[in-house]
């Protein structure tokens, strides 16, 4: 029996592997990666490595075994048939007879186009009949704190979210929830709505960055159209820019506020406040 993690060298996958190494022997963990070189550090610690690609179904033929618990981390290529990619993993997992397939989805409340791939994948999982856990991850603190350079340069947080709030948490928090499901009991055929303990607005975010840096930082709300233009202006493809701006429209409607408490319950600890992630980003 193995715990198998796809996308294991990605931002979230790294935290999941580290969390698993604290809970189970390394030889019970299989890291699914596209590049063996990137996984050399895992291999050196005794983690099994499987090289496979969502876009090459045949590479998944021997990745899973009966009784495995699998974490399908959603593909990062938005707009590139993510549902089709996820189905490759789902079908291979079903054929192998895995014990559990956990999937990193999006909050049920999110109506932005970004959620469409997640809804499609969830439907395929339910239709397949595999034993599942849906981890509906809310927003990551790092979605914002990793983009502090332009905020500090221009003295402004620019978003199209109005006065909307986000109950975000750190990647480490969401990874810890996945680890709890993969190593724990009684998570079969359950859905968890995951988000941070405290929701914050972009005005509050700007004020926190100002407080920690001593700089004047203002929140500058703009329309979805203007924000899309800003994003394309810095080199993002139009479809991706529109998708990101669409998330802000959802934020304004309150769709990224998750109040279930599932995340802190699963991890057994409070979620990471946005102020803490800002401080970490400023140090880094």
Buried (B, 14 or more C-beta within 10 A) or exposed (E): EBBBBBBBBBBBBBBBBBBBBEBBEBEBBBBBBBEEEBBEEBBEEEBBBBEBBBBEBEBBEEBBEEEBBBBBBBBEEBEEBBBBBBBBBBBBBBEBEBBBBBBBBBBBBBBBBBBBBBBBBBEBBEEBEBBBBBBBBBBBBBBBBEEBEEBEEEBBBBBBBBEBBBBBBBBBBBBBBBBBBBBEEEBEEEBBBBBBBBBBBBBBBBBBBBEBBEEEBBBBBBEBEBBBBBBBEEEBEEEBBBBBBBBBBBBBBBBBBBEBEBBBEBBEEEBBBBBEBBBBBEEE
